[in-house]
Structures are given as structure tokens and as C-alpha cells.
């Protein structure tokens, strides 16, 4: 029989560290859980995968800091029925890079269909510390074309709604805002006979 006092402390410490590390999900497992929670629109599950001061960067568009701000993005995405597909996954240390295709009701109503991104997450202690999404050039061009038409119509026909959705020109996020955008986009489609 071996007694603990006979086992060197360093062996115990290494054993404990190994046990803890083997319990921490791998970065690619965190990405898989994240995509599954996002696609099922489980806001609380998505939020449980972030550290408190998470950073979410949509390159060239905005950077959101902290769970409170990132939750608004997550609520928006759930309200617009987002679906994400990831491929080309590569893991280097605590960073996972991937290619992302996003669809949602907002994109469909806007006539865009889907967005393509180069994405990455950085994991710390089994939680997402940083997200980064960079829209592809082609997706950006498709968006800009649709956006001009939407904004031109909305500024003339729905200026008060537009001011509520984009006070001082800033695009707001959250569940209620997303639902109002969907109504506005449906009206835009009908008024402009989009896709007819």
C-alpha cells in the first residue's frame, strides 16, 4: 500500500494538472458546441461558452466587448433564425480558424441569401475569449448593393422606423430590433417588388 506522504509532491501536482487538463474541452470541441448552440438558437447556452469580458470583432464593422454587448448580437441572430455552417477548421494552440457560411431571415429578405466569413475563436480555460469574423469581399459587395436599395427606400418611406432602428446612423442589435428589421425588409420587398 502506498501512502500519500510517500509520493513526492511534484508527482501529485503533475497528476492533478493532467486530470484538470484532460477535463477541459479542446478548442475544436468548443467551436462545435458553439455552432450547435447558435444553430438551435439557445441564447443561454451560447452565452455560457463565453468568458465575462469576451471580445467579438466583426472586422471593419464593429467590436463588442463583454457578455452584455455580445448577448445583443446573439439575440439578434436567434430572432433572425441564423444558421451557421463551418468548414476548413484548423487548430493552433488555443486558436481555431474556420470558414463560415451564415444564413438568416434578414439576409434572405434583403436578397443576399448568405454571408461568407473567415472566422476564428480563441479559447481560454474551456471558454471563448475572443471571436473574430471577417466577411469575404464578394459577400461585402453583395451586401452593399442590397443595402443601398434598402436604405434609399427606408429613408424616404419609413424614416421614423429607420431612425429608431439606427439612431445617429448606428445599427442596433437585440431581439426586438431584429424583429422590426424583418418587418421593414418585408415591406421594402413588397414596395420595390424585389425578386419579382
Backbone as CSV, one residue per row, in Angstrom:
resi,resn,N_x,N_y,N_z,CA_x,CA_y,CA_z,C_x,C_y,C_z
1,UNK,0.854,-1.180,0.000,0.000,0.000,0.000,0.896,1.238,0.000
2,UNK,0.534,2.228,-0.855,1.295,3.474,-0.937,0.545,4.542,-0.170
3,UNK,1.250,5.235,0.672,0.661,6.335,1.426,1.017,7.647,0.758
4,UNK,0.107,8.616,0.825,0.326,9.905,0.161,1.616,10.561,0.595
5,UNK,1.982,10.404,1.873,3.201,11.083,2.322,4.446,10.502,1.668
6,UNK,4.330,9.293,1.086,5.462,8.681,0.405,5.583,9.140,-1.051
7,UNK,4.508,9.718,-1.626,4.510,10.157,-3.021,5.036,11.596,-3.078
8,UNK,6.047,11.837,-3.876,6.568,13.211,-3.967,5.472,14.197,-4.395
9,UNK,5.527,15.387,-3.847,4.535,16.423,-4.132,4.469,16.735,-5.624
10,UNK,5.588,16.766,-6.304,5.606,17.100,-7.732,4.811,16.076,-8.545
11,UNK,4.863,14.809,-8.156,4.096,13.787,-8.861,2.605,14.021,-8.649
12,UNK,2.218,14.357,-7.418,0.813,14.658,-7.140,0.345,15.883,-7.917
13,UNK,1.171,16.932,-7.935,0.805,18.160,-8.642,0.656,17.905,-10.135
14,UNK,1.586,17.156,-10.724,1.500,16.844,-12.146,0.282,15.981,-12.450
15,UNK,-0.022,15.042,-11.584,-1.205,14.195,-11.776,-2.480,15.027,-11.739
16,UNK,-2.552,15.948,-10.791,-3.724,16.824,-10.678,-3.841,17.726,-11.908
17,UNK,-2.723,18.305,-12.346,-2.729,19.160,-13.526,-3.173,18.370,-14.754
18,UNK,-2.669,17.157,-14.919,-3.070,16.319,-16.050,-4.564,16.019,-15.999
19,UNK,-5.068,15.713,-14.812,-6.505,15.425,-14.660,-7.341,16.643,-15.033
20,UNK,-6.906,17.828,-14.601,-7.654,19.052,-14.923,-7.619,19.354,-16.415
21,UNK,-6.458,19.196,-17.011,-6.327,19.487,-18.438,-7.121,18.507,-19.289
22,UNK,-7.186,17.260,-18.868,-7.919,16.282,-19.654,-9.429,16.510,-19.559
23,UNK,-9.894,17.278,-18.551,-11.319,17.593,-18.403,-11.713,18.835,-19.192
24,UNK,-10.763,19.676,-19.548,-11.056,20.901,-20.277,-11.297,20.562,-21.744
25,UNK,-12.441,21.006,-22.285,-12.721,20.703,-23.697,-11.660,21.304,-24.611
26,UNK,-11.393,20.608,-25.694,-10.440,21.089,-26.683,-11.066,22.244,-27.454
27,UNK,-10.251,23.152,-27.987,-10.793,24.305,-28.720,-11.757,23.929,-29.847
28,UNK,-11.466,22.868,-30.601,-12.369,22.482,-31.686,-13.703,21.950,-31.141
29,UNK,-13.685,21.371,-29.931,-14.937,20.929,-29.300,-15.771,22.133,-28.860
30,UNK,-15.089,23.183,-28.414,-15.789,24.420,-28.035,-16.465,25.016,-29.270
31,UNK,-15.753,25.046,-30.402,-16.344,25.563,-31.647,-17.570,24.739,-32.029
32,UNK,-17.475,23.433,-31.948,-18.611,22.571,-32.290,-19.804,22.873,-31.378
33,UNK,-19.573,22.990,-30.081,-20.651,23.309,-29.134,-21.254,24.671,-29.431
34,UNK,-20.401,25.612,-29.786,-20.837,26.972,-30.099,-21.772,26.976,-31.316
35,UNK,-21.360,26.309,-32.386,-22.165,26.260,-33.611,-23.493,25.542,-33.342
36,UNK,-23.446,24.447,-32.605,-24.682,23.722,-32.275,-25.638,24.600,-31.467
37,UNK,-25.120,25.303,-30.457,-25.970,26.179,-29.639,-26.510,27.340,-30.469
38,UNK,-25.668,27.903,-31.319,-26.105,29.007,-32.180,-27.194,28.551,-33.138
39,UNK,-27.000,27.409,-33.769,-27.971,26.914,-34.742,-29.285,26.483,-34.104
40,UNK,-29.266,26.151,-32.826,-30.515,25.808,-32.135,-31.118,27.035,-31.455
41,UNK,-30.462,28.184,-31.610,-30.927,29.475,-31.075,-31.056,29.439,-29.553
42,UNK,-30.144,28.704,-28.922,-30.104,28.583,-27.458,-29.191,29.682,-26.905
43,UNK,-29.776,30.838,-26.679,-29.009,32.021,-26.272,-28.231,31.763,-24.989
44,UNK,-28.880,31.163,-23.997,-28.206,30.919,-22.722,-27.024,29.969,-22.885
45,UNK,-27.167,28.944,-23.708,-26.058,28.020,-23.960,-24.911,28.744,-24.653
46,UNK,-25.244,29.562,-25.661,-24.195,30.327,-26.344,-23.458,31.203,-25.339
47,UNK,-24.212,31.910,-24.506,-23.590,32.824,-23.543,-22.725,32.083,-22.524
48,UNK,-23.086,30.842,-22.205,-22.308,30.060,-21.235,-20.941,29.661,-21.786
49,UNK,-20.750,29.804,-23.081,-19.482,29.432,-23.701,-18.479,30.585,-23.741
50,UNK,-18.879,31.766,-23.275,-18.007,32.952,-23.289,-17.444,33.248,-21.899
51,UNK,-16.231,33.816,-21.874,-15.758,34.422,-20.630,-16.505,35.740,-20.457
52,UNK,-16.487,36.294,-19.262,-17.259,37.509,-18.982,-16.852,38.697,-19.848
53,UNK,-15.559,38.848,-20.109,-15.115,40.008,-20.895,-14.755,39.617,-22.333
54,UNK,-15.558,38.729,-22.898,-15.366,38.272,-24.272,-15.314,39.454,-25.237
55,UNK,-14.535,39.304,-26.287,-14.465,40.287,-27.368,-14.955,39.626,-28.643
56,UNK,-15.866,40.306,-29.332,-16.399,39.812,-30.611,-16.152,40.909,-31.630
57,UNK,-15.303,40.611,-32.608,-14.956,41.589,-33.637,-15.501,41.159,-34.986
58,UNK,-16.320,42.014,-35.573,-16.742,41.880,-36.963,-15.836,42.858,-37.704
59,UNK,-14.779,42.333,-38.293,-13.668,43.138,-38.811,-14.158,44.264,-39.714
60,UNK,-13.739,45.477,-39.382,-14.072,46.649,-40.168,-15.465,47.198,-39.929
61,UNK,-16.246,46.531,-39.071,-17.622,46.953,-38.829,-17.813,47.383,-37.390
62,UNK,-17.544,46.490,-36.445,-17.690,46.806,-35.028,-16.901,45.817,-34.184
63,UNK,-16.663,46.203,-32.949,-16.113,45.318,-31.934,-16.986,45.458,-30.705
64,UNK,-17.477,44.335,-30.197,-18.310,44.311,-28.998,-17.493,43.694,-27.871
65,UNK,-17.591,44.299,-26.691,-16.799,43.848,-25.548,-17.728,43.477,-24.401
66,UNK,-17.549,42.293,-23.831,-18.301,41.861,-22.666,-19.579,41.128,-23.032
67,UNK,-20.014,40.275,-22.123,-21.191,39.442,-22.382,-22.451,40.256,-22.657
68,UNK,-22.616,41.388,-21.990,-23.833,42.187,-22.183,-23.969,42.635,-23.637
69,UNK,-22.894,43.156,-24.214,-22.920,43.618,-25.604,-23.016,42.448,-26.588
70,UNK,-22.300,41.378,-26.313,-22.304,40.227,-27.208,-23.666,39.529,-27.166
71,UNK,-24.339,39.574,-26.020,-25.675,38.965,-25.917,-26.654,39.611,-26.903
72,UNK,-26.536,40.924,-27.108,-27.424,41.603,-28.053,-27.247,41.038,-29.470
73,UNK,-26.006,40.743,-29.849,-25.730,40.141,-31.160,-26.372,38.753,-31.215
74,UNK,-26.206,37.988,-30.141,-26.739,36.633,-30.075,-28.270,36.644,-30.144
75,UNK,-28.906,37.596,-29.459,-30.367,37.726,-29.510,-30.824,38.088,-30.927
76,UNK,-30.105,38.993,-31.571,-30.402,39.371,-32.956,-30.351,38.129,-33.845
77,UNK,-29.251,37.390,-33.723,-29.062,36.209,-34.567,-30.156,35.169,-34.329
78,UNK,-30.543,34.958,-33.075,-31.614,33.988,-32.778,-32.945,34.458,-33.366
79,UNK,-33.233,35.749,-33.239,-34.509,36.296,-33.753,-34.587,36.244,-35.271
80,UNK,-33.442,36.268,-35.938,-33.427,36.189,-37.398,-33.212,34.755,-37.894
81,UNK,-33.245,33.802,-36.968,-33.136,32.375,-37.295,-31.848,32.035,-38.029
82,UNK,-30.763,32.456,-37.442,-29.456,32.199,-38.042,-29.186,30.704,-38.167
83,UNK,-28.446,30.379,-39.202,-27.878,29.040,-39.337,-26.442,29.226,-39.823
84,UNK,-25.518,28.563,-39.134,-24.107,28.658,-39.484,-23.594,27.283,-39.908
85,UNK,-22.721,27.308,-40.895,-22.023,26.098,-41.319,-20.535,26.436,-41.329
86,UNK,-19.742,25.625,-40.637,-18.296,25.865,-40.612,-17.567,24.740,-41.334
87,UNK,-16.465,25.119,-41.948,-15.611,24.153,-42.638,-14.171,24.640,-42.542
88,UNK,-13.267,23.874,-43.099,-11.840,24.227,-43.146,-11.312,24.586,-41.753
89,UNK,-11.640,23.777,-40.772,-11.264,24.034,-39.382,-9.795,23.677,-39.164
90,UNK,-9.067,24.631,-38.579,-7.664,24.405,-38.215,-7.456,24.883,-36.786
91,UNK,-6.679,24.108,-36.019,-6.411,24.438,-34.626,-4.917,24.626,-34.436
92,UNK,-4.556,25.774,-33.850,-3.174,26.027,-33.472,-3.211,26.537,-32.037
93,UNK,-2.789,25.691,-31.107,-2.818,26.070,-29.693,-4.244,26.308,-29.223
94,UNK,-4.499,27.521,-28.747,-5.830,27.859,-28.222,-6.712,28.564,-29.255
95,UNK,-6.260,28.617,-30.512,-6.980,29.327,-31.571,-7.508,28.355,-32.618
96,UNK,-8.779,28.557,-32.980,-9.409,27.763,-34.032,-9.777,28.720,-35.154
97,UNK,-9.307,28.439,-36.356,-9.718,29.219,-37.528,-10.636,28.348,-38.369
98,UNK,-11.519,28.996,-39.124,-12.513,28.251,-39.891,-13.117,29.156,-40.951
99,UNK,-13.829,28.535,-41.872,-14.603,29.251,-42.881,-16.060,29.104,-42.468
100,UNK,-16.809,30.202,-42.495,-18.186,30.209,-42.007,-19.136,30.700,-43.091
101,UNK,-20.229,29.979,-43.273,-21.327,30.433,-44.126,-22.520,30.659,-43.212
102,UNK,-23.064,31.872,-43.268,-24.196,32.249,-42.427,-25.409,32.524,-43.300
103,UNK,-26.552,31.986,-42.885,-27.833,32.362,-43.477,-28.752,32.795,-42.343
104,UNK,-29.680,33.682,-42.647,-30.706,34.070,-41.677,-31.830,34.773,-42.431
105,UNK,-32.926,35.034,-41.728,-34.093,35.652,-42.374,-33.793,37.063,-42.875
106,UNK,-32.958,37.817,-42.176,-32.603,39.173,-42.592,-31.908,39.122,-43.956
107,UNK,-30.928,38.241,-44.064,-30.191,38.118,-45.328,-31.098,37.651,-46.461
108,UNK,-31.991,36.717,-46.160,-32.915,36.230,-47.185,-33.835,37.345,-47.663
109,UNK,-34.441,38.081,-46.725,-35.344,39.171,-47.103,-34.612,40.283,-47.862
110,UNK,-33.353,40.500,-47.527,-32.559,41.528,-48.202,-32.081,41.068,-49.582
111,UNK,-32.346,39.812,-49.904,-31.934,39.295,-51.209,-30.475,38.898,-51.267
112,UNK,-29.846,38.828,-50.125,-28.419,38.496,-50.066,-28.222,36.982,-49.991
113,UNK,-29.089,36.316,-49.291,-29.019,34.862,-49.179,-28.093,34.380,-48.089
114,UNK,-26.803,34.547,-48.303,-25.837,34.077,-47.304,-24.607,34.965,-47.296
115,UNK,-23.943,34.938,-46.142,-22.676,35.643,-45.982,-21.584,34.613,-45.762
116,UNK,-20.418,34.920,-46.280,-19.244,34.067,-46.098,-18.215,34.843,-45.280
117,UNK,-17.634,34.154,-44.321,-16.651,34.774,-43.426,-15.422,33.883,-43.280
118,UNK,-14.322,34.526,-42.961,-13.158,33.847,-42.399,-13.261,34.127,-40.904
119,UNK,-13.302,33.087,-40.098,-13.529,33.289,-38.671,-12.464,32.655,-37.812
120,UNK,-12.455,33.077,-36.556,-11.568,32.454,-35.572,-12.142,32.658,-34.178
121,UNK,-11.822,31.713,-33.314,-12.103,31.869,-31.890,-10.816,31.585,-31.135
122,UNK,-10.667,32.253,-30.007,-9.562,31.987,-29.096,-10.188,31.496,-27.802
123,UNK,-9.719,30.357,-27.330,-10.283,29.708,-26.154,-9.324,29.866,-24.972
124,UNK,-9.900,30.106,-23.798,-9.116,30.192,-22.561,-9.874,29.439,-21.467
125,UNK,-9.238,28.435,-20.898,-9.851,27.619,-19.839,-11.214,27.066,-20.248
126,UNK,-11.335,26.616,-21.478,-12.557,25.979,-21.936,-13.672,26.928,-22.342
127,UNK,-13.389,28.238,-22.385,-14.393,29.231,-22.775,-13.847,30.116,-23.887
128,UNK,-14.743,30.693,-24.658,-14.343,31.572,-25.755,-13.971,32.939,-25.205
129,UNK,-12.746,33.347,-25.483,-12.233,34.645,-25.037,-12.381,35.695,-26.128
130,UNK,-12.232,35.254,-27.383,-12.295,36.203,-28.493,-12.887,35.520,-29.721
131,UNK,-13.767,36.254,-30.410,-14.302,35.826,-31.699,-13.918,36.885,-32.718
132,UNK,-13.638,36.419,-33.915,-13.297,37.351,-34.984,-13.931,36.830,-36.265
133,UNK,-14.653,37.691,-36.965,-15.275,37.311,-38.232,-14.964,38.380,-39.265
134,UNK,-14.436,37.949,-40.392,-14.116,38.878,-41.479,-14.891,38.447,-42.721
135,UNK,-15.818,39.298,-43.138,-16.670,38.989,-44.285,-15.817,38.969,-45.553
136,UNK,-16.141,38.064,-46.455,-15.382,37.987,-47.699,-15.734,39.180,-48.591
137,UNK,-14.863,39.469,-49.511,-15.044,40.603,-50.423,-16.327,40.453,-51.241
138,UNK,-16.591,39.256,-51.739,-17.794,39.027,-52.547,-19.057,39.239,-51.718
139,UNK,-19.086,38.739,-50.492,-20.258,38.935,-49.627,-20.456,40.412,-49.316
140,UNK,-19.359,41.126,-49.128,-19.445,42.556,-48.851,-20.041,43.309,-50.042
141,UNK,-19.622,42.973,-51.246,-20.167,43.627,-52.447,-21.659,43.351,-52.588
142,UNK,-22.065,42.118,-52.348,-23.484,41.756,-52.435,-24.296,42.536,-51.406
143,UNK,-23.759,42.649,-50.195,-24.438,43.395,-49.138,-24.579,44.868,-49.512
144,UNK,-23.493,45.482,-49.981,-23.515,46.915,-50.289,-24.562,47.252,-51.346
145,UNK,-24.707,46.389,-52.326,-25.696,46.628,-53.376,-27.115,46.598,-52.795
146,UNK,-27.420,45.592,-52.001,-28.742,45.490,-51.384,-28.966,46.619,-50.377
147,UNK,-27.940,46.937,-49.609,-28.044,47.956,-48.562,-28.407,49.318,-49.149
148,UNK,-27.824,49.659,-50.280,-28.146,50.939,-50.922,-29.626,51.025,-51.251
149,UNK,-30.179,49.967,-51.792,-31.592,49.948,-52.138,-32.467,50.021,-50.889
150,UNK,-32.127,49.243,-49.887,-32.902,49.225,-48.637,-32.884,50.602,-47.991
151,UNK,-31.710,51.175,-47.854,-31.577,52.472,-47.179,-32.242,53.583,-47.980
152,UNK,-32.118,53.543,-49.296,-32.765,54.555,-50.133,-34.274,54.545,-49.947
153,UNK,-34.864,53.348,-49.985,-36.309,53.221,-49.799,-36.722,53.589,-48.368
154,UNK,-36.027,53.025,-47.372,-36.405,53.237,-45.969,-36.264,54.699,-45.546
155,UNK,-35.248,55.391,-46.044,-35.073,56.797,-45.656,-36.195,57.673,-46.197
156,UNK,-36.796,57.270,-47.323,-37.926,58.022,-47.891,-39.265,57.563,-47.328
157,UNK,-39.462,56.254,-47.259,-40.774,55.689,-46.934,-40.976,55.329,-45.459
158,UNK,-39.895,55.071,-44.734,-40.002,54.641,-43.339,-38.938,55.338,-42.487
159,UNK,-38.841,56.641,-42.641,-37.765,57.378,-41.963,-37.851,57.293,-40.440
160,UNK,-39.059,57.319,-39.883,-39.163,57.246,-38.416,-38.753,55.868,-37.914
161,UNK,-39.144,54.799,-38.619,-38.722,53.448,-38.229,-37.209,53.298,-38.359
162,UNK,-36.671,53.840,-39.438,-35.234,53.761,-39.658,-34.474,54.498,-38.558
163,UNK,-34.981,55.659,-38.148,-34.330,56.416,-37.070,-34.353,55.632,-35.763
164,UNK,-35.395,54.859,-35.547,-35.491,54.038,-34.338,-34.520,52.850,-34.392
165,UNK,-34.370,52.275,-35.569,-33.505,51.111,-35.739,-32.025,51.485,-35.820
166,UNK,-31.771,52.720,-36.280,-30.398,53.183,-36.451,-30.243,54.610,-35.930
167,UNK,-30.394,54.813,-34.612,-30.247,56.173,-34.098,-28.826,56.698,-34.366
168,UNK,-28.754,57.906,-34.857,-27.469,58.528,-35.214,-26.668,57.659,-36.192
169,UNK,-27.375,56.870,-37.005,-26.711,56.043,-38.007,-26.083,54.778,-37.466
170,UNK,-26.256,54.503,-36.168,-25.651,53.311,-35.568,-26.635,52.141,-35.617
171,UNK,-26.208,51.060,-36.194,-27.029,49.854,-36.322,-27.159,49.213,-34.947
172,UNK,-28.390,49.075,-34.451,-28.633,48.470,-33.149,-28.876,46.980,-33.275
173,UNK,-28.622,46.254,-32.200,-28.833,44.818,-32.159,-29.735,44.470,-30.992
174,UNK,-30.275,43.264,-31.018,-31.160,42.757,-29.983,-32.368,42.118,-30.633
175,UNK,-33.125,41.368,-29.851,-34.273,40.631,-30.385,-35.346,41.544,-30.954
176,UNK,-35.746,42.570,-30.208,-36.821,43.460,-30.665,-36.429,44.203,-31.937
177,UNK,-35.212,44.668,-31.983,-34.724,45.395,-33.161,-34.707,44.465,-34.375
178,UNK,-34.263,43.242,-34.180,-34.214,42.281,-35.285,-35.603,42.051,-35.861
179,UNK,-36.582,41.881,-34.997,-37.952,41.643,-35.464,-38.491,42.844,-36.232
180,UNK,-38.159,44.060,-35.784,-38.590,45.264,-36.506,-37.909,45.356,-37.871
181,UNK,-36.642,44.967,-37.946,-35.942,44.956,-39.226,-36.601,43.986,-40.199
182,UNK,-37.003,42.824,-39.696,-37.634,41.836,-40.573,-38.930,42.373,-41.175
183,UNK,-39.700,43.099,-40.366,-40.930,43.722,-40.867,-40.589,44.777,-41.926
184,UNK,-39.605,45.606,-41.627,-39.191,46.656,-42.561,-38.713,46.061,-43.887
185,UNK,-37.918,45.014,-43.810,-37.406,44.383,-45.034,-38.533,43.747,-45.851
186,UNK,-39.505,43.167,-45.176,-40.643,42.596,-45.896,-41.408,43.699,-46.621
187,UNK,-41.599,44.841,-45.968,-42.278,45.980,-46.604,-41.464,46.496,-47.785
188,UNK,-40.158,46.570,-47.633,-39.274,47.003,-48.718,-39.407,46.069,-49.926
189,UNK,-39.390,44.766,-49.663,-39.519,43.782,-50.755,-40.831,43.992,-51.503
190,UNK,-41.924,44.163,-50.740,-43.233,44.326,-51.363,-43.336,45.643,-52.131
191,UNK,-42.792,46.716,-51.544,-42.882,48.034,-52.184,-42.014,48.137,-53.433
192,UNK,-40.893,47.489,-53.428,-39.979,47.579,-54.563,-40.139,46.400,-55.513
193,UNK,-41.070,45.528,-55.193,-41.290,44.306,-55.968,-40.004,43.543,-56.165
194,UNK,-39.222,43.485,-55.069,-37.928,42.797,-55.095,-38.134,41.335,-55.460
195,UNK,-37.290,40.853,-56.325,-37.309,39.458,-56.788,-38.569,39.102,-57.553
196,UNK,-39.252,40.061,-58.161,-40.438,39.740,-58.971,-40.127,39.867,-60.434
